[in-house]
Amino acid sequence: MDTREAIVNRIKGLCEEKGFTINGIATHSAVPQGTVSDIVLGKTKNPGAVTIKKLCDGFGITLGEFFGTEVFDGLEQEVR
């Protein structure tokens, strides 16, 4: 799994856990729905830290809580 996939899975998991649809978290976090959809659909390859922070605010969690999972701890550095 790469970083992008881990972020997508985390957003989807938090939506399920918190009872949000993609549209709902977009509205709640003030991130455009198209931006959230592009991230989740893989069209956005490198979502920005500010966008992820806004999503975290919408979910009611910190950036540390977002990234503080075993999935992110186990990712290797991507080589280009």
TAGILIN-V77069 format. One record per run of one state. SS is the DSSP state (A for helix, B for strand, O for the rest). FROM is the first residue (numbers start at 1). TO is the last residue. If there is no record, write none. Layout:
SS;FROM;TO  SS;FROM;TO
//
This chain:
O;1;2  A;3;18  O;19;21  A;22;29  O;30;32  A;33;40  O;41;48  A;49;59  O;60;62  A;63;67  O;68;69  A;70;73  O;74;80
//
